[in-house]
Amino acid sequence: MLYIVPTPIGNLEDITYRSIRTLKGVGLILAEDTRTSGKLLKHYEIETVMRSFHAFNEHKVLEGYINQLQQGFEIALISDAGTPGISDPGFLLIRACVDAGVKVTCLPGATAFVPALVSSGLACDKFYFEGFLPHKKGRQTRLEYLSNFPSTFILYESPHRLIKCLKELAEKCGPSRKAAVCREISKHFEEINTKTLAALIQDYESRDSVKGEIVIIVSGAEELTKKKKEKNLSTNKYK
């Protein structure tokens, strides 16, 4: 059995009793960064053996872990924060387990984009998760595609690329498109900043620095069209 165990994205209390019990009960924990995960395990007095499993070694060690799982060994997979497999290492192991007939169970728990989306105030009945954009090749193509996407879409971004990303979004989507910058989710300095793209650019350019993991929520093209139609109907009513 492979257990996919979500870990807190900020506040250490954002973990379930089931997750703690699972981490204490398995034979091995695979972690993206053992130093980061070590703090969580120490906090909850989890003494299970932990090994590194990240983008630089997953191909090399994959077969060995699949063999262990097929022999009845129980392993838990965790990432630095949030649910493993979403914009971080782990997908290869999960896919290999499914292909090999190894049972995979994903526990419910923390992930960054859900609280960001809900807190943003932007439409969340339909949405598209993009994750991290390509840094160079294919970036403009993806931005062009997303600018015409009808529903709310979600990006992950690093603090030092935030302003550049917002400017690219404003260029493709238009400066009046509504968006939200969500950072430090579940932490003491959590910020959910919902404005137009133009206003967000002005806001973050005026700051000395921006810290924390960032989720960008952008309203869909369909939502913008819908609001324009509603405005026109409202104006025509009084003519």
C-alpha positions in Angstrom: 0.0 0.0 0.0 1.2 3.5 -0.9 -0.3 6.3 1.2 -0.4 9.8 -0.2 -0.3 12.0 2.9 -0.9 15.8 2.6 1.1 17.9 5.0 0.5 21.5 6.3 1.2 24.3 3.9 2.0 26.7 6.7 0.3 26.2 10.1 1.5 22.9 11.6 -2.0 22.3 13.0 -3.4 21.8 9.5 -3.0 18.0 9.5 -5.5 15.3 10.2 -5.4 12.7 13.0 -5.6 10.1 10.3 -2.5 11.5 8.6 -0.5 11.4 11.9 -1.6 7.9 12.6 -0.7 6.8 9.1 2.8 8.4 9.3 3.4 6.6 12.6 2.2 3.3 11.3 3.9 2.8 7.9 7.3 1.2 7.5 8.9 4.1 5.5 8.2 7.8 4.7 9.4 9.2 1.4 9.9 13.0 1.7 10.7 15.7 -0.9 13.1 17.3 1.6 13.9 15.4 4.8 15.1 18.6 6.5 11.8 20.3 6.0 9.7 17.2 6.8 11.9 16.4 9.8 10.5 19.5 11.6 6.9 18.2 11.1 7.8 14.7 12.2 9.6 15.9 15.3 6.6 18.2 16.2 4.3 15.2 16.2 6.8 12.7 17.7 6.7 10.6 14.5 9.8 8.3 14.6 9.2 6.4 11.3 12.3 6.0 9.1 12.4 8.7 6.4 14.2 8.8 3.0 14.6 11.5 0.3 12.4 11.2 -2.8 12.6 14.1 -5.1 12.9 15.1 -8.8 16.6 14.4 -8.9 16.5 10.8 -7.7 13.0 9.5 -8.3 13.9 7.6 -11.6 16.9 6.0 -9.9 15.1 4.6 -6.8 11.6 4.0 -8.3 12.0 0.3 -9.1 13.3 -0.5 -5.6 10.3 1.1 -3.9 7.9 -0.6 -6.3 9.4 -4.0 -5.4 9.1 -3.3 -1.7 5.4 -2.3 -2.1 4.7 -5.4 -4.1 6.1 -7.5 -1.3 3.5 -6.0 1.2 5.6 -3.1 2.6 3.6 0.1 3.5 5.1 3.4 2.4 3.8 7.0 2.9 4.7 9.7 0.4 4.8 13.3 1.6 6.0 16.6 0.0 7.4 19.8 1.6 3.8 21.1 1.9 0.4 20.3 0.6 -0.8 17.2 -1.3 2.0 15.2 -3.1 1.7 14.9 -6.9 0.3 18.4 -7.4 3.1 20.6 -8.9 5.8 18.6 -7.1 7.6 15.2 -7.3 5.6 12.1 -6.6 3.5 11.6 -9.7 6.0 9.1 -11.2 5.8 6.9 -8.1 2.0 7.1 -8.0 1.7 6.2 -11.7 4.2 3.4 -11.4 2.2 1.9 -8.4 -1.1 2.1 -10.4 0.6 0.4 -13.4 2.1 -2.3 -11.1 -1.2 -3.1 -9.4 -0.1 -1.6 -6.0 -2.9 -0.1 -4.1 -2.7 3.7 -3.7 -4.7 5.7 -1.1 -4.7 9.5 -1.0 -5.7 11.0 2.3 -7.7 14.2 2.3 -5.8 17.3 3.5 -4.1 20.6 2.8 -3.5 22.0 -0.6 -2.7 25.6 -1.4 -5.0 26.4 -4.3 -8.3 25.4 -2.7 -8.3 28.0 0.2 -6.8 30.6 -2.2 -9.6 30.1 -4.7 -12.4 30.1 -2.2 -11.1 33.1 -0.3 -10.5 35.2 -3.5 -14.2 35.9 -4.0 -13.8 35.0 -7.7 -16.1 32.5 -9.3 -15.2 28.9 -8.2 -18.1 26.8 -9.5 -15.8 26.0 -12.5 -12.0 26.5 -12.6 -8.9 25.3 -14.2 -5.6 24.5 -12.4 -2.5 25.4 -14.4 0.1 25.2 -11.7 3.6 26.6 -12.6 3.9 28.2 -16.0 7.0 27.2 -18.1 9.8 29.7 -17.4 10.7 30.2 -21.1 9.7 27.8 -23.9 5.9 27.6 -24.3 5.2 30.3 -21.6 3.6 32.8 -24.0 1.6 30.1 -25.7 0.2 29.0 -22.3 -0.6 32.6 -21.3 -2.4 33.1 -24.6 -4.5 30.0 -24.1 -5.3 30.9 -20.5 -6.3 34.5 -21.4 -9.2 33.1 -23.5 -10.2 30.4 -21.0 -13.9 30.8 -20.0 -13.6 30.0 -16.3 -11.4 31.0 -13.4 -7.8 29.7 -13.7 -5.1 29.2 -11.1 -1.3 29.6 -11.2 1.5 29.0 -8.8 4.3 31.5 -8.8 7.5 32.4 -6.9 7.8 35.8 -5.1 10.6 37.1 -7.3 8.6 36.4 -10.5 5.3 37.8 -9.2 5.4 41.3 -10.8 6.6 39.9 -14.2 3.8 37.3 -14.2 1.2 39.9 -13.3 2.4 42.1 -16.2 2.3 39.2 -18.6 -1.3 38.4 -17.5 -2.3 42.1 -17.9 -0.9 42.1 -21.4 -2.7 39.0 -22.4 -5.9 39.2 -20.4 -6.3 43.0 -20.2 -5.4 45.3 -17.2 -9.1 45.4 -16.1 -9.4 41.6 -15.6 -10.1 40.7 -11.9 -7.5 38.6 -10.2 -6.2 37.7 -6.7 -2.7 37.2 -5.3 -2.8 34.8 -2.3 0.3 34.2 -0.3 1.3 32.9 3.1 -1.9 30.8 3.2 -2.7 29.5 6.7 0.2 31.5 8.2 0.2 34.6 10.5 0.7 37.0 7.6 -1.8 35.4 5.2 -2.8 37.8 2.4 -5.7 37.5 -0.1 -5.5 40.5 -2.4 -8.3 40.7 -5.0 -8.2 43.6 -7.5 -7.8 44.2 -11.2 -4.5 43.1 -12.7 -3.5 46.8 -13.2 -4.2 47.5 -9.5 -2.3 44.4 -8.3 0.8 45.4 -10.4 0.7 48.9 -8.9 0.3 47.5 -5.4 3.3 45.0 -5.6 5.6 47.4 -7.4 5.2 49.8 -4.5 6.4 47.2 -2.0 10.0 46.7 -1.0 9.7 42.9 -1.2 7.2 40.1 -1.4 7.7 36.8 0.5 5.9 33.5 0.7 4.6 30.9 -1.7 2.1 32.5 -4.1 -1.1 31.4 -5.7 -2.6 33.7 -8.4 -6.3 33.3 -9.2 -7.6 35.0 -12.4 -11.2 35.4 -13.4 -12.2 33.8 -16.7 -12.9 35.5 -20.0 -16.5 34.4 -19.9 -17.0 36.1 -16.5 -15.7 39.4 -18.0 -18.1 39.1 -21.0 -21.0 38.3 -18.6 -20.3 41.4 -16.5 -20.2 43.6 -19.6 -23.5 42.2 -20.8 -25.1 42.8 -17.4 -23.8 46.4 -17.3 -25.2 47.0 -20.8 -28.6 45.7 -19.8 -28.6 47.8 -16.7 -27.7 50.9 -18.7 -30.2 50.3 -21.4 -33.0 49.8 -18.8 -33.0 53.5 -18.1 -32.8 54.8 -21.6 
